[in-house]
Amino acid sequence: MTTLSPPQNDNRTDPRSARELIAFCIGEQEFCVDIMSVREIRGWTQATPLPHAPSYVNGVINLRGAVLPIVDLAARLGFPRTVPTARSVIIVVRVEQQLFGLLVDAVSDILTITDELLQPTPDLASDLAKTFVRGVMAIEGRMISLIATDNVLPQYQNVA
Amino acid sequence: MDAMAEIRQTFFEECAEQLAELEAGLLAIENDEADSDTVNAVFRAVHSIKGGAGAFSLDDLVHFAHVFETTLDEMRSGRLESSEKVVKIMLRSADALADLVTVARDGGTADAERNAALIDELKGLVALAKGEEPPAPSAGKSAAAPASDGPVYDDGMGDLDFTPVAVDLSDLMGIGGDNRFKIVFKPSPRMYAKANEANRVLRDVYALGEAKVVCNTSEVPLLTAIDPEGAYLTFTIELSTAESEEKVREVFEFVEFDSDLSIEALPDEDDDDDSDDPDIADILARIKATPDDEGGADDVSGKDEPEEEPAKAAEPAKAEAPKPAPEKAAAPSAPAAAKAEAGGDGKGGGGGAAQTIRVDLERVDRLIDLVGELVIHQVMLSQRAYQAGLARASDVAVGFDELEQLTREIQDSVMAIRAQPVKSVFQRLPRLVREVADISGKQVRLITEGEWTEVDKTVIERLADPLTHMIRNAIDHGLEKPEDRLSAGKTEEGVVRVAAMHRSGRIVIEISDDGAGINRKRVKDIAIKKGLIPAEANLSDEEIDNLIFLPGFSTAEKISSLSGRGVGMDVVKRSIQALGGRVSITSRPGKGSTFTMSLPLTLAVLDGMIVSVGDQTVVVPLTAIIETLQPKASEVKSFGGDARLVQVRDNFLPLVDVARELGYSYEQASATGGVAILVEAENGARSALLVDAIQGQRQVVIKSLEANYGRVPGIAAATILGDGRVALILDVDAVVATSRPEGNFFNSSMQHAAE
């Protein structure tokens, strides 16, 4: 599906040139997102649950006056739901005009990579994971998956 | 180029204002509510448009405006009677003028044929006016050469088709009379300090008859020595009037003791002109009303912006008498000057020209957002201080209280910036009514009330469409054909009344017609035929009336160009709901229907009741709440499966378990442990919402959920409470509707959200 689509507008420079990614952990696994789509990183605060929301939506928090939905990335990828602790982290990302937060366990690294490092998502991965993982890369013996943030939020606009 | 575009933009903005003024004036004339100021205002509006259009070389517009203006001039001078027929032509001309402005702005082509026809009609009126009354020699009209004593008209647009108009002051100022007086009037600073104005007094003198005013400025000191609150001018007035000396003295009644005043009768026919000061006379002539005088008497040498004077004089604090000093060397900008006046007129006289500034809306919105944040943080701060053990009686607590009041006041004031009278929407209605009436072949009279009712700008903007739909509907479906009306014993002319009012923190707009009312049988038949309701449905009159709001409902037997595509009323309803409003209809067969729209005054804040639902805090909009009660075990009845009813006095109302509806809990909450909030949905159906506890009542700032997420069923919007957490605002209608899955016709509000 969208897995292999070219990088969206979150990469203004030449795709071949180096780009920076923010890496983070969910459980034992490492993921990353393009640093250009990240607006800020903040600690966990209790979210207000939304009725009838998918299970991977924790709820909404107050981000300096804006209502910010929080997506439990683990649940979104089909893993067990994260139990947020005081040490959990919210990565605030922007996709087009929408801002939302990704709940992750910890931010681990800032990486600079070129696109050659990116390998296609292996066929093994579940369909769900493939929807959100744009590719994987091996860095210093670790495997890090690049998350495409475009489809993380439920598409309510179409329903409404 | 950009600067030019900006000026153009301003011109068109002002055009819109002038057109509105024009139309309002013409309608006032039509309804016999006009005074001389109205005619002048109308004339001024067209004149300003012409002036501005000339600067942009919009020749079509200039040409049309010129003919229009000429005709209006006939009306202004009283030679053309403002009969119904005349006003109708004028109204159509106003529409054509508006079209021309639109064409000039957006491109496209105007209906040249219609415009030509109108020009002919307007010219015909002028001819008529002239034919009926032999033109008085003094009343040199339009094409007359520059007036003998008037300087050459030159506003820097010489090569345009601008026709100088000679003005005969006596014609304007009313008839002279037999009694002649010489009045010497020297205001003292005291007079200005009491907020009296020489200007006004002189205007009143003019109202008495023909007057010549000489202003003696010899006492005015040099600028450095001038006392800004001093008074240095002496006016010598020669008045020729039919009134007695007593009447003349009455004019000066209030200023007599604060000025040196002498009034003496003069012998008849004193023909000296030498003391005449044309400048001051001109100014007063203009004050008397018309920009066109300016055309006739504008002086090339100085005072390029004469209309500056009334505006200035309107500020009593400045205590500055109208002083014909060449202050501004700027080129005359007719629209700007006229606009300053229009502001004053709009507020219903009083002379205080409203001072306004144009501000980018985004800046205001940003300010409103920030103030919203300020309020939240102020509440948060004081809550935390109290939680930390701050004594209620301490100085700091007092400080918090004051801060709270201040922030509330700031919030109210900021909100007031966005408030605007609904007039801007109402102004567009007459034209709409005329057009719809023409197409449908009905005679319609539009009555508007409460057009100064203020409401937030966003509400106003989004009000226009539903209102347009509803008025179309009222004319097309509501009113009968003239012949049907006659046979029903009504007047041929149908009445559509649009009234705006404030009612308990909301704005209510009623659109009523005196037509046939809703044909309930037909409505029901159609709804059944279209499968919108089951054939055996037993509906109350009210429910039948509300069927017209259903999607896909249309009673029009044949589809007209006006309505009848079946997209009418449900779209109306949805757009009103999107504004957090409701709409309802009452209808009496044979007497007509009334649609009532009720909307929040602003989309930014909402009065809500803060309640606990499970471990969450939820806001219930106060507007939906009727009362709250604690149900006793004996009052709660099980009904069917797991539905419950609560008995309130003699009624059984469905008990809606909010926690369950929102998915916060799967257990049925105990009815006796909580609080029941009686709410009324927009269709009038009542239910009781079961919540755990009521925390309080508060005004909350509405935050959009859609911006970053999407619509949530049962939730209208979000807000941020004093503790910094997000609380959801309940969509009462949706929650009530979804709790009754067994076919409710009115659950379209599911997806509505404020914002």
Interface residues (C-beta under 8 A of the other chain):
Chain A: Q46 A47 T48 P49 L50 P51 H52 A53 G59 V60 I61 N62 R64 G65 A66 V67 L68 P69 Q97 Q98 L99 F100 L153 P154 Q155 Y156 Q157 V159 A160
Chain B: D369 G372 E373 I376 Q616 E661 L662 G663 Y664 K703 S704 L705 E706 A707 N708 Y709 G710 R711 V712 P713 G714 I715 A718 I720 G724 R725 V726 A727 L728 Q751
